[in-house]
Amino acid sequence: MKRFALILTSLFSLGFASLQATETPHGNLLELHSCELYAGGCVVSSESTQGGRYMLRVWDFSGGEFNGTALTGLKVALLQLSAENLADANSEATESIAYLPDTASKVQREALVAWLNSNQPGCHSEEIKTRIVPLTLAKSDSGYVFAAGDFVSVQTKSLEKCDSNSCGEALWYEPRAATSVFTVAVNSASQVSEPFLKLNWKDSAKRSVFLGRFGDSNSEVFVSLKELCGGGKSLF
């Protein structure tokens, strides 16, 4: 009887370890667009045809694995361009480049590219160029900062009060990346210089950034920046 109990305990432990080993990738997301996401209707209409052709997404993994490779602590960024507005849910990118962390192993970088191909719309149908660079995503005094080597830099700040609850502005788009919870932040200053895509993109003072969480659940909830990144138990 005691032996049977030990066997059951061992099987339970193995099963629990297996569940832990297949934990869904999850963490924080930063998504930058070249158009306003939270604005008045006139602004959104004026940008709908010519704006929004560039998009940068950054995933910061706080846990999970893919294809048997742990992703915890890793980051990956995907820069895309199109002839369409990439903030629109039905648009498709024509060119992409993934920025992979220089601190990751070859196996980890391969897993990150495979995860992008399997989980991000449009990636499966095109060849993704890659760069191996230092990747940083951190909180600043006014918001968040991201950098991918010397090729990409982004600084965000909070929405002003008027932006979030009056003056006719509203949320027109949702993140292209799957999220469980997200909010909108201001692009304080961003600069992209990517020779592979022949792209030089500078922007500032636009409500063009999504901050959020991914992989936690299937729901997608829009919250205030204070709720996502504020004091106490911060979600981001």
C-alpha positions in Angstrom: 0.0 0.0 0.0 2.8 2.3 1.0 4.6 1.5 -2.3 1.4 2.2 -4.3 1.1 5.6 -2.6 4.7 6.4 -3.4 4.1 5.5 -7.1 1.0 7.8 -7.2 3.0 10.6 -5.6 5.8 10.2 -8.2 3.3 10.2 -11.0 1.6 13.3 -9.7 5.0 15.0 -9.4 5.9 14.1 -12.9 2.6 15.3 -14.2 3.0 18.6 -12.3 6.5 19.1 -13.6 5.2 18.4 -17.2 2.5 21.0 -16.8 5.1 23.5 -15.5 7.4 22.7 -18.4 4.6 23.5 -21.0 3.7 26.8 -19.5 2.3 29.2 -22.1 4.6 32.1 -23.0 3.5 35.3 -21.2 4.8 38.7 -20.2 4.7 42.3 -21.2 4.0 43.9 -24.6 4.9 47.3 -26.1 3.3 48.0 -29.5 4.2 51.2 -31.4 2.3 52.4 -34.5 2.9 55.3 -36.9 -0.6 56.6 -36.4 -2.8 57.8 -33.5 -4.6 55.1 -31.7 -6.6 57.2 -29.3 -7.8 60.5 -30.9 -10.7 62.4 -32.4 -12.4 61.1 -35.5 -11.0 63.8 -37.8 -7.4 62.9 -36.9 -8.0 59.2 -37.4 -9.7 59.8 -40.8 -6.8 61.9 -42.0 -4.3 59.2 -41.1 -6.3 56.2 -42.3 -5.0 56.2 -45.9 -1.4 57.4 -45.6 -0.6 56.9 -41.9 0.0 53.7 -39.9 2.2 51.9 -42.3 4.9 51.1 -39.7 4.5 49.0 -36.6 7.0 47.8 -33.9 6.1 45.2 -31.4 8.2 44.1 -28.4 7.5 41.0 -26.2 9.2 40.7 -22.8 8.8 37.1 -21.6 8.3 36.7 -17.9 7.6 33.0 -18.2 6.7 30.1 -20.5 8.4 28.0 -23.2 8.0 27.2 -26.8 9.1 24.0 -28.6 10.7 22.8 -25.4 12.8 26.0 -25.0 12.4 28.2 -22.0 11.7 31.9 -22.9 11.7 33.4 -19.4 13.8 36.6 -19.3 14.1 36.9 -23.0 12.8 39.7 -25.3 12.1 39.9 -29.0 11.0 42.8 -31.2 9.3 42.7 -34.6 9.4 45.7 -37.0 7.0 45.6 -39.9 6.0 47.9 -42.8 3.2 47.8 -45.3 1.3 49.7 -47.9 -1.7 49.5 -45.6 -2.4 50.9 -42.1 -1.0 48.2 -39.8 -3.2 49.4 -36.9 -6.2 48.0 -38.9 -6.9 44.4 -37.9 -7.3 43.3 -41.5 -4.0 44.7 -42.8 -0.9 42.7 -43.6 2.7 43.4 -43.4 4.9 43.2 -46.6 8.3 43.2 -44.9 9.5 42.3 -41.4 12.7 42.2 -39.3 13.0 40.5 -35.9 15.5 41.8 -33.4 16.8 38.9 -31.3 18.7 39.3 -27.9 22.4 39.0 -28.1 22.4 37.3 -24.6 20.3 34.4 -25.8 21.6 31.1 -27.1 21.2 30.0 -30.7 18.5 27.5 -29.6 16.6 30.3 -27.8 16.8 32.6 -30.7 15.5 29.9 -33.0 12.6 29.3 -30.6 11.8 33.0 -30.6 11.6 33.2 -34.4 9.5 30.0 -34.4 7.2 31.5 -31.8 6.7 34.6 -34.0 5.9 32.5 -37.0 3.4 30.5 -35.1 1.7 33.2 -33.1 1.8 36.5 -35.0 -0.5 37.1 -38.0 1.3 37.6 -41.2 4.6 36.2 -40.1 4.0 32.7 -41.3 3.6 33.8 -45.0 6.9 35.8 -45.3 10.6 35.4 -44.6 11.6 37.4 -41.5 15.0 39.0 -41.6 16.8 39.0 -38.3 19.3 41.0 -36.3 21.1 40.0 -33.1 21.4 43.1 -30.9 21.1 44.1 -27.2 17.4 44.5 -26.2 16.3 46.6 -23.3 12.8 47.4 -22.0 12.6 49.3 -18.7 10.5 51.7 -16.7 11.5 55.4 -16.7 10.4 58.4 -14.6 7.7 59.2 -17.1 6.9 55.9 -18.8 8.8 53.1 -20.5 11.9 53.0 -22.7 12.9 50.4 -25.3 16.0 50.0 -27.4 17.2 47.5 -29.9 20.9 48.2 -30.4 21.4 51.4 -32.4 18.5 50.6 -34.7 15.5 51.4 -32.6 14.7 53.6 -29.6 11.3 54.4 -28.0 10.3 56.5 -25.1 6.7 56.6 -23.8 4.8 58.8 -21.3 1.3 58.8 -19.8 -1.8 60.2 -21.5 -2.9 63.6 -20.3 -6.2 63.8 -18.5 -7.9 65.3 -21.5 -6.8 62.4 -23.6 -8.3 59.8 -21.4 -11.8 61.1 -20.6 -12.9 64.1 -22.5 -12.3 66.4 -25.5 -13.9 64.0 -28.0 -11.0 61.5 -28.1 -11.7 57.8 -28.2 -10.0 54.4 -28.7 -10.1 53.5 -32.4 -7.8 50.5 -32.6 -6.8 47.5 -30.5 -3.4 45.8 -30.3 -2.5 43.6 -33.3 -0.7 41.3 -30.9 -2.9 39.1 -28.7 -3.2 40.7 -25.2 -5.1 40.0 -22.0 -5.1 43.6 -20.8 -3.8 46.8 -22.5 -3.7 50.6 -22.3 -2.6 53.5 -24.5 0.5 55.6 -23.9 2.1 58.6 -25.7 5.1 58.2 -28.0 7.3 60.8 -26.4 10.1 60.1 -28.8 10.9 57.3 -31.1 13.5 56.7 -33.8 14.0 53.8 -36.2 16.8 53.4 -38.6 16.7 50.1 -40.4 18.8 49.6 -43.5 17.3 46.1 -44.2 13.9 47.7 -44.7 15.3 51.0 -46.1 13.3 52.6 -43.3 14.0 55.8 -41.4 11.1 56.6 -39.0 11.0 59.3 -36.4 7.9 60.2 -34.4 6.9 62.0 -31.2 3.9 63.5 -29.4 1.5 60.8 -30.7 -0.9 58.6 -28.7 0.5 55.7 -30.7 1.7 53.1 -28.2 0.0 50.1 -26.7 1.3 48.7 -23.4 -0.1 45.4 -22.2 0.2 41.9 -21.0 0.1 38.8 -23.2 -0.4 35.1 -22.6 -2.3 35.4 -19.3 -5.8 34.7 -20.6 -7.9 34.8 -23.8 -9.8 38.0 -22.9 -8.7 41.5 -24.0 -9.5 44.4 -21.6 -8.7 48.1 -22.1 -7.7 49.8 -18.8 -6.2 53.0 -17.7 -2.4 53.4 -17.6 -2.7 53.8 -13.8 -4.4 50.4 -13.5 -1.8 48.8 -15.7 1.4 50.4 -14.6 0.5 52.4 -11.4 1.5 52.0 -7.8 0.9 48.9 -5.7 0.7 45.7 -7.7 1.6 46.8 -11.2 0.4 44.5 -14.0 3.1 45.8 -16.5 
